[in-house]
């Protein structure tokens, strides 16, 4: 692919490179962002390479962010990984760079940037970064830390190879990364384990999930409940996939109330395509894993009704 050569050529032309990812990061956001940063640091030790975006919300065992002043962006190349839409980019200063590259695996609804490389067939953005390395292997050098981060990103976005986006290529890439010097078992354990308070919230999810006759599921987590359990929004990510274990559930929404009163909506599916639904409610994402927002309880009801309709049509 010419775009992969173009990206490398562009990277080589800059002394300073600043890499961003999306807000409320998950393992693939951190893995692809800092995995790319580590790959470039090893390959081009003379360059100044930074990862930015603020707090990593419980993923500091993977990596932490750099603090950089505005002037670093002058004549800098900015790369954004794993972020479909520009409003979701963490740290608005991505606009201050001289040139912008987008690398992503979500549907390319907003092709922002001067160079865009999107592969929606990839399991994760971390897998894409490994493909970038393979395509330019004569000029790039993988190291143990980059391998650890990229492996974590793949594990995170495939649900440990459970989700449909997992391909034979995904497994080949993961197997290659495992040959580097890090402990996949320890990393898996860190990604999987949760605090006791989140485990108790998991119990609440199972006890309070509403499921209709077509497999449409709904769980509402009011702010009062989160306060009771001592949980912030970012910690609810650990319970989003739980309804999928239930055989009767086909697609579901987790509606997490925010301190401002609106609801963050996490959508998942075993079959019905849900990203078009998400787009109607200020969101987006993958066909089977998306996010949206609901301004109030009334919009929560509307979204759940739409999930119900999708499940009903899917079962026809």
Secondary structure as UniProt FT lines:
FT   HELIX           2..12
FT   STRAND          16..20
FT   HELIX           27..43
FT   TURN            45..46
FT   STRAND          48..51
FT   TURN            57..58
FT   TURN            60..62
FT   HELIX           70..73
FT   TURN            74..75
FT   STRAND          77..81
FT   HELIX           86..88
FT   HELIX           92..96
FT   STRAND          99..104
FT   STRAND          115..118
FT   TURN            120..121
FT   HELIX           125..135
FT   TURN            136..139
FT   HELIX           144..158
FT   TURN            159..162
FT   TURN            164..165
FT   HELIX           168..177
FT   TURN            178..179
FT   HELIX           184..192
FT   HELIX           196..208
FT   STRAND          210..211
FT   TURN            213..214
FT   STRAND          216..221
FT   HELIX           223..229
FT   HELIX           233..239
FT   TURN            240..241
FT   HELIX           242..245
FT   TURN            247..248
FT   STRAND          251..257
FT   TURN            259..260
FT   STRAND          263..269
FT   HELIX           275..280
FT   TURN            281..282
FT   STRAND          284..285
FT   STRAND          289..294
FT   HELIX           297..314
//
